[in-house]
């Protein structure tokens, strides 16, 4: 199912399947679904979960070691802002196989997460709420909302 036209630069984001590693409970796998479809919210409260990365900023493809160093710096900043609400995440585009390590965080405002991701030269982040799975631009006003499905990994 193509959620965005193949020529759209965000088509690979729309296809991305995100695994979130949660401590003390089941891991999750979440992905976009047709609009107006939402699964059962797997979190104890309703604040949004944001998924972001420092890997492969824009069109740049640093080495794995550079990506990991940038990711460690991003995660350190997030742990200062929200120490108990940060989990490891990995996003994979099943069509291309492109994979990026990232992080899921709760309890932060969307603008704060966008600004942080933009500092790491990212194009977009994911925002997951009880109603939507959205791709949100870091430096522009673009936003694409989808439904979502989630399962325990």
C-alpha positions as CSV (number, residue, x, y, z in Angstrom):
1,X,0.0,0.0,0.0
2,X,1.5,3.3,-1.1
3,X,0.5,6.0,1.4
4,X,2.3,8.7,-0.6
5,X,3.0,8.8,-4.3
6,X,6.4,7.2,-5.1
7,X,7.8,10.4,-6.4
8,X,7.1,12.3,-3.2
9,X,10.4,12.7,-1.3
10,X,8.6,11.6,1.9
11,X,7.4,8.3,0.5
12,X,10.2,6.4,2.2
13,X,9.2,8.0,5.6
14,X,5.6,6.9,5.0
15,X,6.8,3.3,4.4
16,X,9.1,3.2,7.4
17,X,8.5,0.6,10.1
18,X,9.7,1.7,13.5
19,X,10.7,-0.6,16.3
20,X,10.8,0.9,19.8
21,X,12.6,-0.9,22.6
22,X,10.8,-0.4,25.9
23,X,12.3,-1.2,29.3
24,X,10.2,-3.5,31.5
25,X,7.5,-4.1,29.0
26,X,6.9,-5.4,25.5
27,X,8.8,-3.7,22.6
28,X,6.6,-2.1,19.9
29,X,6.6,-2.1,16.1
30,X,4.6,0.9,14.7
31,X,3.9,2.0,11.1
32,X,1.6,4.2,9.1
33,X,-1.8,3.1,8.1
34,X,-4.6,4.7,6.1
35,X,-6.1,7.8,7.7
36,X,-8.7,7.3,10.4
37,X,-7.3,4.0,11.4
38,X,-5.7,3.9,14.9
39,X,-4.7,1.0,17.0
40,X,-5.0,0.6,20.7
41,X,-2.8,3.2,22.3
42,X,0.0,1.2,24.1
43,X,1.2,4.0,26.5
44,X,-0.2,4.7,30.0
45,X,-1.0,8.3,29.2
46,X,-1.8,10.3,26.1
47,X,1.3,12.6,25.5
48,X,2.7,12.2,22.0
49,X,5.7,10.0,21.3
50,X,8.3,11.6,18.9
51,X,10.7,9.5,16.9
52,X,13.9,11.1,15.7
53,X,17.4,10.4,14.7
54,X,20.8,12.0,14.0
55,X,21.6,9.4,11.3
56,X,22.1,10.3,7.6
57,X,21.2,14.0,7.8
58,X,19.6,15.2,4.5
59,X,21.5,13.8,1.6
60,X,24.7,13.2,3.6
61,X,25.7,9.6,4.4
62,X,28.3,9.6,7.1
63,X,30.1,6.5,8.2
64,X,28.5,4.2,10.7
65,X,30.9,5.4,13.4
66,X,30.0,9.1,12.7
67,X,26.3,8.3,12.7
68,X,26.6,6.6,16.0
69,X,28.6,9.5,17.5
70,X,25.9,12.0,16.3
71,X,23.2,9.7,17.7
72,X,24.9,9.4,21.1
73,X,25.0,13.2,21.3
74,X,21.4,13.6,20.4
75,X,20.3,11.0,22.9
76,X,22.4,12.7,25.7
77,X,20.5,15.9,25.0
78,X,17.2,14.2,25.1
79,X,18.0,12.4,28.3
80,X,18.7,15.7,29.9
81,X,15.3,17.0,28.8
82,X,13.2,13.9,29.5
83,X,15.4,11.3,31.4
84,X,12.7,8.7,32.1
85,X,10.8,8.9,28.7
86,X,13.5,8.0,26.2
87,X,13.8,4.6,24.4
88,X,15.9,3.3,21.6
89,X,14.2,3.0,18.2
90,X,15.1,1.8,14.7
91,X,13.4,2.7,11.5
92,X,13.5,0.6,8.4
93,X,12.1,1.2,4.9
94,X,11.0,-2.3,3.9
95,X,11.2,-1.4,0.2
96,X,14.8,-0.1,0.1
97,X,16.1,-1.7,3.3
98,X,17.4,1.7,4.4
99,X,17.8,1.6,8.2
100,X,18.5,4.3,10.8
101,X,19.0,4.0,14.5
102,X,17.0,6.6,16.4
103,X,15.2,7.4,19.6
104,X,11.6,7.6,20.8
105,X,10.8,10.3,23.4
106,X,7.6,11.3,25.3
107,X,6.8,14.4,27.3
108,X,8.4,17.0,25.0
109,X,6.7,19.7,22.9
110,X,6.6,19.1,19.2
111,X,8.5,22.4,18.5
112,X,11.3,21.5,20.9
113,X,11.7,18.1,19.2
114,X,11.6,19.6,15.7
115,X,14.2,22.3,16.7
116,X,16.5,19.6,18.2
117,X,16.2,17.4,15.1
118,X,16.9,20.4,12.8
119,X,20.1,21.1,14.7
120,X,21.2,17.6,13.7
121,X,20.3,18.5,10.1
122,X,17.3,16.2,9.9
123,X,14.5,16.8,7.4
124,X,11.6,15.3,9.4
125,X,10.5,13.5,12.5
126,X,7.6,11.2,13.4
127,X,4.9,12.3,15.9
128,X,2.7,9.5,17.2
129,X,-0.5,10.3,19.1
130,X,-3.5,8.2,20.0
131,X,-5.1,9.4,16.7
132,X,-2.3,9.8,14.2
133,X,1.2,8.8,13.0
134,X,2.6,11.9,11.4
135,X,5.6,12.9,9.4
136,X,6.5,16.5,10.5
137,X,9.1,18.7,8.7
138,X,11.9,20.0,10.9
139,X,12.5,23.2,9.0
140,X,9.3,23.8,7.1
141,X,5.5,23.6,7.8
142,X,5.0,20.3,6.0
143,X,3.1,17.7,7.9
144,X,1.4,14.5,6.6
145,X,-0.9,12.6,8.9
146,X,-1.7,9.0,8.7
147,X,-3.5,6.4,10.8
148,X,-1.3,3.8,12.5
149,X,-0.9,0.2,13.6
150,X,1.2,-1.1,16.4
151,X,2.1,-4.5,17.6
152,X,4.3,-6.0,20.2
153,X,7.6,-7.2,18.9
